[in-house]
Amino acid sequence: MARTSRLDRAPPARPYNEGDNLPMLAPSSVDAQRHAMADDQLMLAYAGGDAAAFDVLYARHEGALFRFVRRLLGTRLAAQADEVFQDTWLRIVTARDSYSPQGAAWRTWAFTIAHNLAMDRLRVSGREVALDAGGHADDDDAVPQLPSLERGVNAADGAADAAHPSAEELAFWRAAGRRLLACLDELPAEQRAAFLLHHEDGLTVDAMAAQLALGFETVKSRLRYGLQKLRTCMARYLVALERQGA
């Protein structure tokens, strides 16, 4: 799916002046410096007029952010993934002057914007089903986990495995990845969002609760029930993984 590599970001037309006290670096050194900068620093540099800092930020997070949007929208709204993806970046661009690196990391902030836009689409389409209950969770506070999830999803997306698996192993992971994507599509949107924020962006339950302005127990419940349903849906492959000692 083709996506624009640069958006109409209209950065502030403010060239660097002598008063900026910036080091005089060769172009190659400037590029290397940008690539070494943290996301928050790149965003601040972009807000200060360095359009190339935005390009580094975009290239760094384009793939993960698009995968997150596409998986959150699911199969039925897959055609809208491009639009939501670009809307996310436009929101980021619009917020450049007011951005302040306090609290959550830039990546978490960006994923939260994408989450909110995608959830708006799901609500409009009528696909959002708020299902925070529907069963009795264990009393244990630990969130259940699914082993080797990302490896399977990446195999379904056609990502190469650095370990050079055999043809049989690759076929297994691709099939497992396709099954996982189908299982994700069957989850209620709120549970799917919790799972993706946890596994795609690496957010803890505490961080998700803070970013989404939800109670800790609400977020934990969504993640727990989503994972329980995925375990059931992926049972055939999980059994095979356990036999392999994965």
ZIURTA-V523498 format. One record per backbone hydrogen bond with DSSP energy under -1.0 kcal/mol. NH is the residue of the N-H (numbers start at 1). CO is the residue of the C=O. If there is no record, write none. Layout:
<<NH | CO> <NH | CO>>
This chain:
<<9 | 7> <14 | 12> <20 | 17> <21 | 18> <30 | 26> <31 | 27> <32 | 28> <33 | 29> <34 | 30> <35 | 31> <36 | 32> <37 | 34> <42 | 38> <43 | 39> <44 | 40> <45 | 41> <46 | 42> <47 | 43> <48 | 44> <49 | 46> <50 | 45> <51 | 49> <53 | 50> <55 | 51> <56 | 52> <57 | 53> <58 | 54> <59 | 55> <60 | 56> <61 | 57> <62 | 58> <65 | 61> <66 | 62> <67 | 63> <68 | 64> <69 | 65> <70 | 66> <71 | 67> <72 | 68> <73 | 69> <74 | 70> <78 | 75> <80 | 77> <81 | 78> <84 | 80> <85 | 81> <86 | 82> <87 | 83> <88 | 84> <89 | 85> <90 | 86> <91 | 87> <92 | 88> <93 | 89> <94 | 90> <95 | 91> <96 | 93> <99 | 95> <102 | 100> <109 | 105> <110 | 106> <111 | 107> <112 | 108> <113 | 109> <114 | 110> <115 | 111> <116 | 112> <117 | 113> <118 | 114> <119 | 115> <120 | 116> <121 | 117> <122 | 118> <123 | 119> <124 | 120> <125 | 121> <127 | 122> <128 | 122> <131 | 129> <152 | 148> <153 | 149> <154 | 150> <155 | 151> <156 | 152> <157 | 153> <158 | 155> <159 | 154> <164 | 161> <170 | 166> <171 | 167> <172 | 168> <173 | 169> <174 | 170> <175 | 171> <176 | 172> <177 | 173> <178 | 174> <179 | 175> <180 | 176> <181 | 177> <182 | 178> <183 | 179> <184 | 180> <185 | 181> <187 | 184> <192 | 188> <193 | 189> <194 | 190> <195 | 191> <196 | 192> <197 | 193> <198 | 194> <199 | 195> <200 | 196> <201 | 196> <203 | 197> <208 | 204> <209 | 205> <210 | 206> <211 | 207> <212 | 208> <214 | 209> <219 | 215> <220 | 216> <221 | 217> <222 | 218> <223 | 219> <224 | 220> <225 | 221> <226 | 222> <227 | 223> <228 | 224> <229 | 225> <230 | 226> <231 | 227> <232 | 228> <233 | 229> <234 | 230> <235 | 232> <238 | 234> <239 | 235> <240 | 236> <241 | 237> <242 | 238> <243 | 239> <244 | 240> <246 | 241>>
